[in-house]
Amino acid sequence: MRHFYTSVVELRQPFAETIASEPYECGWADEAIFFVTVEDDEADFDQLALRVQISADGIHWIDEGTTGLLAGPGLTACRVRHFGGWLRVTGELSGGAQRAVLSVRLVLKG
């Protein structure tokens, strides 16, 4: 039987200019999906460019290759496979005051 788990990595957290979610250890999983929600609260940017990052130790990070874009409040998803032990999502806000409130959920299946 496969296992399924959802973790709320960030809940309504304010970010300015750059975004880096808390790292999450999930080496047991075969696949993962980041659901990133930009809340209406204080959203002041033109674009949010997201990147999924992987790590062997939860300290040193490299881009995995999966990306996502948002042009305002809303929801996007980033699917990942073959990621090793640790995951996080990072990104940059551009335009406006470069502020956003985000919620990040990580859904794992293995």
One Martini backbone bead per residue (centre of mass of N, CA, C, O) as a GRO file, in nm:
protein
  110
    1MET     BB    1   0.096   0.037   0.023
    2ARG     BB    2   0.061   0.358  -0.016
    3HIS     BB    3   0.180   0.674   0.076
    4PHE     BB    4   0.031   0.976   0.229
    5TYR     BB    5   0.131   1.334   0.248
    6THR     BB    6   0.066   1.651   0.420
    7SER     BB    7   0.247   1.964   0.428
    8VAL     BB    8   0.278   2.264   0.608
    9VAL     BB    9   0.539   2.478   0.544
   10GLU     BB   10   0.357   2.738   0.488
   11LEU     BB   11   0.158   2.998   0.671
   12ARG     BB   12   0.102   3.302   0.592
   13GLN     BB   13   0.380   3.422   0.479
   14PRO     BB   14   0.595   3.679   0.465
   15PHE     BB   15   0.745   3.830   0.169
   16ALA     BB   16   1.061   3.972   0.034
   17GLU     BB   17   1.176   3.935  -0.295
   18THR     BB   18   1.235   3.654  -0.144
   19ILE     BB   19   1.210   3.287  -0.148
   20ALA     BB   20   1.212   3.037   0.133
   21SER     BB   21   1.143   2.750   0.232
   22GLU     BB   22   1.117   2.512   0.428
   23PRO     BB   23   1.264   2.234   0.480
   24TYR     BB   24   1.211   1.882   0.359
   25GLU     BB   25   1.201   1.556   0.466
   26CYS     BB   26   1.148   1.294   0.179
   27GLY     BB   27   1.294   1.009   0.097
   28TRP     BB   28   1.036   0.806   0.089
   29ALA     BB   29   0.942   0.941  -0.161
   30ASP     BB   30   0.846   0.947  -0.515
   31GLU     BB   31   0.655   1.205  -0.487
   32ALA     BB   32   0.593   1.565  -0.554
   33ILE     BB   33   0.389   1.857  -0.443
   34PHE     BB   34   0.374   2.196  -0.485
   35PHE     BB   35   0.161   2.428  -0.316
   36VAL     BB   36   0.118   2.769  -0.418
   37THR     BB   37  -0.004   3.048  -0.228
   38VAL     BB   38  -0.129   3.365  -0.304
   39GLU     BB   39  -0.235   3.601  -0.118
   40ASP     BB   40  -0.413   3.900  -0.100
   41ASP     BB   41  -0.233   3.992   0.113
   42GLU     BB   42  -0.008   4.230   0.019
   43ALA     BB   43  -0.005   4.210  -0.287
   44ASP     BB   44   0.313   4.335  -0.452
   45PHE     BB   45   0.338   4.229  -0.780
   46ASP     BB   46   0.407   4.085  -1.105
   47GLN     BB   47   0.616   3.839  -1.028
   48LEU     BB   48   0.653   3.480  -0.958
   49ALA     BB   49   0.953   3.289  -0.939
   50LEU     BB   50   0.985   2.942  -0.928
   51ARG     BB   51   1.192   2.692  -0.740
   52VAL     BB   52   1.315   2.380  -0.715
   53GLN     BB   53   1.491   2.220  -0.445
   54ILE     BB   54   1.782   2.024  -0.361
   55SER     BB   55   1.910   1.785  -0.101
   56ALA     BB   56   2.126   1.588   0.107
   57ASP     BB   57   2.121   1.785   0.402
   58GLY     BB   58   1.949   2.075   0.422
   59ILE     BB   59   2.181   2.308   0.333
   60HIS     BB   60   2.258   2.232   0.040
   61TRP     BB   61   2.163   2.385  -0.277
   62ILE     BB   62   1.974   2.289  -0.578
   63ASP     BB   63   1.847   2.297  -0.878
   64GLU     BB   64   1.609   2.080  -1.031
   65GLY     BB   65   1.402   2.242  -1.275
   66THR     BB   66   1.148   2.323  -1.145
   67THR     BB   67   0.877   2.549  -1.231
   68GLY     BB   68   0.704   2.870  -1.155
   69LEU     BB   69   0.414   3.096  -1.208
   70LEU     BB   70   0.309   3.427  -1.089
   71ALA     BB   71   0.078   3.733  -1.134
   72GLY     BB   72  -0.061   3.677  -0.852
   73PRO     BB   73  -0.306   3.586  -0.698
   74GLY     BB   74  -0.290   3.230  -0.616
   75LEU     BB   75  -0.230   2.908  -0.785
   76THR     BB   76   0.036   2.661  -0.778
   77ALA     BB   77   0.229   2.386  -0.931
   78CYS     BB   78   0.503   2.149  -0.838
   79ARG     BB   79   0.652   1.878  -0.989
   80VAL     BB   80   0.830   1.584  -0.841
   81ARG     BB   81   1.118   1.376  -0.920
   82HIS     BB   82   1.401   1.264  -0.818
   83PHE     BB   83   1.512   1.410  -0.504
   84GLY     BB   84   1.579   1.256  -0.257
   85GLY     BB   85   1.571   1.400   0.074
   86TRP     BB   86   1.532   1.717  -0.005
   87LEU     BB   87   1.298   2.004   0.008
   88ARG     BB   88   1.228   2.314  -0.178
   89VAL     BB   89   1.111   2.654  -0.224
   90THR     BB   90   1.189   2.914  -0.453
   91GLY     BB   91   1.216   3.286  -0.510
   92GLU     BB   92   1.104   3.574  -0.711
   93LEU     BB   93   1.020   3.905  -0.690
   94SER     BB   94   0.857   4.130  -0.924
   95GLY     BB   95   0.772   4.421  -0.892
   96GLY     BB   96   0.682   4.656  -0.721
   97ALA     BB   97   0.728   4.583  -0.371
   98GLN     BB   98   0.793   4.280  -0.332
   99ARG     BB   99   0.517   4.141  -0.203
  100ALA     BB  100   0.409   3.845  -0.001
  101VAL     BB  101   0.163   3.598   0.084
  102LEU     BB  102   0.232   3.257   0.183
  103SER     BB  103   0.143   2.920   0.091
  104VAL     BB  104   0.288   2.589   0.163
  105ARG     BB  105   0.241   2.272   0.010
  106LEU     BB  106   0.334   1.924   0.070
  107VAL     BB  107   0.293   1.647  -0.145
  108LEU     BB  108   0.319   1.296  -0.064
  109LYS     BB  109   0.435   0.990  -0.241
  110GLY     BB  110   0.521   0.612  -0.167
   0.00000   0.00000   0.00000
